């Protein structure tokens, strides 16, 4: 007997006991919701830990550092003096 055939035999039995005015998610719905909540909490904790390790200091641009004179650092060197 296939699972779908077994379910078709059980559906009429469940329909007799089912109160259409009182349908709730039940224990399984609560467990799924609780598992999702714990998963989201764990992901946020991990994200905060990883964001704390990020170094936001920028390294100097190598093109700009090569173009500046070594002794001047922003001051214009006067030629001929």
Backbone as numpy.savetxt, mean C-alpha at the origin, in Angstrom:
# Nx Ny Nz CAx CAy CAz Cx Cy Cz
-21.45 -37.54 -7.57 -22.30 -36.36 -7.57 -21.40 -35.12 -7.57
-21.72 -34.19 -8.42 -20.95 -32.96 -8.51 -21.35 -31.98 -7.41
-20.45 -31.02 -7.14 -20.72 -30.04 -6.08 -21.90 -29.15 -6.46
-22.04 -28.83 -7.73 -23.16 -27.97 -8.13 -24.50 -28.69 -7.95
-24.51 -30.00 -8.19 -25.74 -30.75 -7.98 -26.08 -30.83 -6.50
-25.06 -30.96 -5.66 -25.29 -31.00 -4.22 -25.84 -29.67 -3.73
-25.31 -28.58 -4.27 -25.80 -27.26 -3.86 -27.23 -27.03 -4.32
-27.58 -27.51 -5.50 -28.95 -27.32 -5.97 -29.95 -28.07 -5.10
-29.50 -29.17 -4.49 -30.39 -29.90 -3.58 -30.50 -29.21 -2.22
-29.45 -28.46 -1.82 -29.46 -27.80 -0.52 -30.11 -26.42 -0.55
-30.18 -25.79 -1.71 -30.74 -24.44 -1.80 -32.20 -24.39 -1.37
-33.05 -25.31 -1.78 -34.45 -25.25 -1.29 -34.56 -25.42 0.22
-33.66 -26.21 0.81 -33.69 -26.38 2.27 -33.29 -25.09 2.97
-32.31 -24.40 2.42 -31.86 -23.15 3.02 -32.89 -22.05 2.82
-33.60 -22.08 1.73 -34.59 -21.04 1.45 -35.75 -21.10 2.44
-36.05 -22.28 2.93 -37.14 -22.40 3.90 -36.75 -21.79 5.25
-35.48 -21.91 5.62 -35.02 -21.41 6.91 -34.58 -19.96 6.87
-34.40 -19.39 5.69 -33.87 -18.04 5.54 -34.96 -17.00 5.80
-34.69 -16.11 6.73 -35.59 -14.99 6.99 -35.12 -13.82 6.13
-35.90 -13.43 5.14 -35.48 -12.41 4.19 -35.35 -11.03 4.84
-35.94 -10.82 6.00 -35.83 -9.54 6.69 -34.62 -9.48 7.62
-33.93 -10.58 7.81 -32.81 -10.62 8.74 -31.63 -11.36 8.10
-30.99 -10.71 7.16 -29.82 -11.29 6.50 -28.60 -10.50 6.98
-27.63 -11.20 7.57 -26.41 -10.57 8.08 -25.19 -11.27 7.49
-24.03 -10.59 7.51 -22.83 -11.23 6.98 -22.34 -12.40 7.83
-22.63 -12.39 9.11 -22.27 -13.51 9.96 -20.82 -13.51 10.39
-20.40 -14.63 10.94 -19.05 -14.77 11.47 -18.02 -14.74 10.35
-18.30 -15.36 9.23 -17.36 -15.38 8.11 -17.11 -13.96 7.59
-18.15 -13.17 7.49 -17.98 -11.78 7.06 -17.12 -10.98 8.03
-17.33 -11.20 9.32 -16.52 -10.52 10.33 -15.06 -10.94 10.24
-14.81 -12.24 10.06 -13.43 -12.72 9.97 -12.71 -12.17 8.74
-13.41 -12.10 7.63 -12.81 -11.52 6.41 -12.51 -10.05 6.63
-13.44 -9.32 7.22 -13.23 -7.89 7.48 -12.07 -7.69 8.47
-12.00 -8.50 9.50 -10.91 -8.39 10.48 -9.57 -8.71 9.83
-9.52 -9.72 8.96 -8.27 -10.06 8.27 -7.83 -8.92 7.37
-8.76 -8.29 6.67 -8.42 -7.14 5.82 -7.91 -5.98 6.67
-8.53 -5.74 7.81 -8.10 -4.64 8.68 -6.69 -4.89 9.21
-6.40 -6.12 9.61 -5.05 -6.45 10.11 -4.04 -6.32 8.98
-4.40 -6.72 7.77 -3.50 -6.59 6.63 -3.19 -5.15 6.31
-4.20 -4.29 6.33 -3.99 -2.86 6.06 -3.12 -2.24 7.15
-3.36 -2.61 8.40 -2.55 -2.09 9.50 -1.08 -2.50 9.33
-0.84 -3.75 8.96 0.54 -4.23 8.77 1.21 -3.52 7.60
0.48 -3.29 6.52 1.05 -2.57 5.38 1.38 -1.13 5.73
0.53 -0.46 6.49 0.80 0.92 6.87 2.00 1.00 7.82
2.13 0.05 8.73 3.27 0.03 9.63 4.56 -0.18 8.85
4.54 -1.07 7.89 5.71 -1.32 7.05 6.05 -0.10 6.21
5.03 0.57 5.66 5.26 1.76 4.86 5.89 2.87 5.70
5.42 3.07 6.91 5.99 4.09 7.78 7.44 3.78 8.11
7.75 2.51 8.33 9.12 2.12 8.62 10.02 2.39 7.41
9.55 2.08 6.21 10.34 2.31 5.01 10.48 3.80 4.70
9.44 4.57 4.94 9.53 6.01 4.68 10.49 6.68 5.66
10.65 6.14 6.85 11.60 6.68 7.81 13.04 6.46 7.38
13.27 5.46 6.56 14.63 5.16 6.10 15.02 5.94 4.85
14.10 6.66 4.24 14.39 7.39 3.01 15.23 8.62 3.34
16.28 8.84 2.56 17.15 9.99 2.72 16.73 11.03 1.68
16.23 12.17 2.15 15.72 13.18 1.23 16.77 14.22 0.83
18.01 14.09 1.29 19.05 15.04 0.91 19.47 14.76 -0.52
19.45 15.83 -1.33 19.82 15.66 -2.73 21.32 15.77 -2.89
21.86 14.93 -3.73 23.28 15.02 -4.05 23.47 16.16 -5.05
24.61 16.84 -5.02 24.83 17.92 -5.99 24.85 17.36 -7.41
24.36 18.18 -8.32 24.31 17.79 -9.72 25.73 17.71 -10.27
26.16 16.59 -10.85 27.53 16.48 -11.32 27.85 17.44 -12.47
26.88 17.79 -13.30 27.13 18.73 -14.40 27.41 20.14 -13.86
26.66 20.56 -12.84 26.85 21.88 -12.26 28.17 21.95 -11.49
28.53 20.89 -10.79 29.76 20.87 -10.01 30.98 20.91 -10.93
30.91 20.30 -12.10 32.04 20.30 -13.02 32.19 21.65 -13.70
31.10 22.39 -13.88 31.16 23.68 -14.58 31.71 24.78 -13.68
31.56 24.68 -12.35 32.05 25.72 -11.45 33.56 25.62 -11.29
34.28 26.78 -11.19 35.73 26.71 -10.94 36.01 26.16 -9.56
37.11 25.47 -9.40 37.42 24.78 -8.16 37.66 25.76 -7.01
38.32 26.89 -7.25 38.63 27.81 -6.17 37.59 28.86 -5.95
36.72 29.16 -6.92 35.79 30.26 -6.84 34.56 29.97 -6.04
33.93 28.89 -6.27 32.66 28.52 -5.64 31.64 29.64 -5.71
31.29 30.05 -6.90 30.24 31.05 -7.06 30.77 32.44 -7.31
32.01 32.76 -7.02 32.57 34.08 -7.26 33.22 34.10 -8.64
33.06 35.19 -9.34 33.67 35.30 -10.66 35.15 35.62 -10.52
35.97 34.86 -11.19 37.41 35.10 -11.13 37.75 36.27 -12.04
38.53 37.20 -11.54 38.88 38.37 -12.36 40.11 38.05 -13.20
39.98 38.09 -14.51 41.11 37.78 -15.38 42.12 38.91 -15.39
43.40 38.59 -15.40 44.46 39.58 -15.53 44.93 40.18 -14.23
44.40 39.89 -13.15 44.85 40.49 -11.90 45.66 39.54 -11.10
